[in-house]
């Protein structure tokens, strides 16, 4: 069965639409939604290895397709046919582009197209029962094959993003430490100059003072 459905913009990870009742009967729904958001973040960082992919997570599988700058994602039971999951996403993609295509790039707030939930719910009902004549026909349709779509593990996929974040944090830390060391180096140089020239300045000051006193007395 289809458990979660989310649509987001790939360029910045902005969520555009979601199935509003998704997760009500799902244990650990928030955990899986956080994984989806982390996946969108990875995609926005340019880690879209394939335009179609399946990602295993616990007893479920994320399936997503990327078309243009939009990612359409659903989470289903492992036993749910992969072919139906991607057909479901194709239906969502076609309708979303038809209805909202002109506004996708200008959307500035999360879930700007939340009204699309009506179509999500209607379409999800069509795909819930895999034994309907309609879905059996889709499973037998040779025009839509999914054998070549890669399947990966969620820890593997999200781990890539975590490693990149760690590298970024290390880089920022090294930059910050470099600035600190540079400041310390300037302070040490300043102190060395003071130690070197302070005695000379004191002697010159004493000579100048004596010369001034002498001129005043005479």
N, C-alpha and C positions, 0 to 999 in steps of 0.2 A: 504493500500500500504506500501511497504518497504521504509523507509525514510533514515535510517542510517545503516551502516554495519561496524563493527570494530572487529579486531582480536588482542588479546594481550596475553603476557606470564603472567601467574598467579603469578609466584614466585617473580617477581619484577615490574609487571605492565607495562612492555615495550610494546608499540604498535608495532605490526608486519606488519599489512596490514589494508587497509581501502578502502571503495568504494570512488573513487576519485571525483565523481560528487555528492556525498551525501551532502545534505544541500543547494544546489543551489536554490531550490524552497521552502525551508523550513524556516519559520519565526522563529527567535531566535535559529538558528542552532548552534551558538557558545555556547549558554546556555546548550543545550542538550549534546554537545560534552564535555563540562566541567563536566557535571554530569557523563558521561561515564568514563572520566578519573578518577574522584573521586571514582567511583565504582571499577575500576581496582585497584586503590590504596588500597581500603578496602580489596579487594580479596588478594592482595599481602601481607596484614597484617594478613592473615589467617582467614578472615571473610567470607569464602565461606560456608554458611550454607547448601547449596544444590547444586548439580551438574547441576540442571536445575531450572530456576526460571523466573518469569515474574514480572516486576516492573512498576507500574503505574507512569507516569509523565505527568501532564497536559492532553492534548488530545491524548497522545500517550502511548505506553507501550514498555518498553525494554524487550526483551526476550534473555536469554543467556543460553549456555550450557558450561560446563567445562569438557574437556576430557584430561586426563593426566595433563599437566601443561599449557594448552592453553584454553583461554576463547574466545568463538565465540558469538558475540552479535549483535543483530539487533534491530532497533526501528521501530515500525509499528503504523498505526492508530489503535485506540481502536477497531474499527469494523473489523479489519483484523483477519481472523480465526487463533486462537492460534496454531492449528494443522499445518497449512501451514507454519507459522513462524518457528516452530521447525523443520519441514521437510527441509525448506530452510537452516537452520543452520546445520542440519545433512549433507546435500549435500556439504556445504562449508567445514565442518570438514573432511569428507572423502577425498575430493580432496586435501585439504591443507596438511593433513598428508601424502598422497601418494606422493605429489610433493616435499614438503619441510621438511618432518619428520626428516631427518638426520641432517638438519642445524638449527633446532629450538633452541636447547640448546646453540649453539655457537653464535647465533645472538647477536651482541653487539651494534647496532645502531637502532634508531627508524625507523620503516617502512622498515626493511631490505627486506621484501617480497612484496614490493609495486606492483610488476608486477602481483601479484595474483589478482589485480583489474580486469584484463581481464575476469577471471573466475567469479568474483563477479558480474560484469555487465551482463554477459551472463546468469547466473543463476537467477539473480534478475528479468530479463525480463520474465523468465518462470513462476515466481511466482506472478507477478504484477496483472494479471487478474484472480480473483478467480473463474470466471465462465467458464474457459476453461475446456474442457473434461478431460484433464490431471489433473488439480487441483481438479475438482469435484471428480475424482476417488481417489485422495489422501485423500480428506476429508472423503470419505466413507471407507477408508482402516482401518480396525479394528486392524491391526498389530501395529499401532503407536498411542497410546492413551496419552493424555496430561491432563486428568482430575485431576491427582494427583499432578501436578506441582503447587507449591505454587505461589500465587500472593501477592505482598506487595507494599507499597507506597514508592516512592523514598525518601521522607523526613525521613521515618522510617529507611530505609536501610542506607542512608548516614549519618543520625543522629548518628548511632552507631559508625561510624568512627570518627565523630566530637567529641563525648564524649570521645573516647579513646585518641584522640589528646589532648583534654583538660586535661585529667588525666596525660598524658605524660608531658605536659607543666607545670602543677602544681608540678609534681614530680621534674622536672628540676629546677623549681623556688625554691622549698623547699631545694634541694641539694645546690643550689647557696647561699641561705640565711643561711643555716647551716654552710657553709664555712666562710661566713662573720661573723657570731656570734662566730665561733671558733677563728677567727683572733682577734676579739675584746676581747675575753676572755683572749687570750695570752697577748695582750697589757695591759689589766688591771692587770693581774698577774705580769707582768714585772714592771709596775708602783708601785704596792704594795711592791714588793721586794726592789725597789729603795728607796721608802719612809722608809722602815723598816731598811735597812742597810746603807743608806747614812750617817746618823749621826755618826754611829760607824766608818765608813770609814774616815769621816772627823776628828774625834778625834784621830784615829790611825795615820792619816797623819800628824796632828799637833805634836803628840808625837814623831813621827819619825823625823820630821823636827827639833824639839828642840834638840833631841839627836844628830842629825848630826851636828847642829851648835855648840853644846857643845864640840863635839869631835874635831872640827876644831879649836875652840878657845884654847883648852888645848893642 
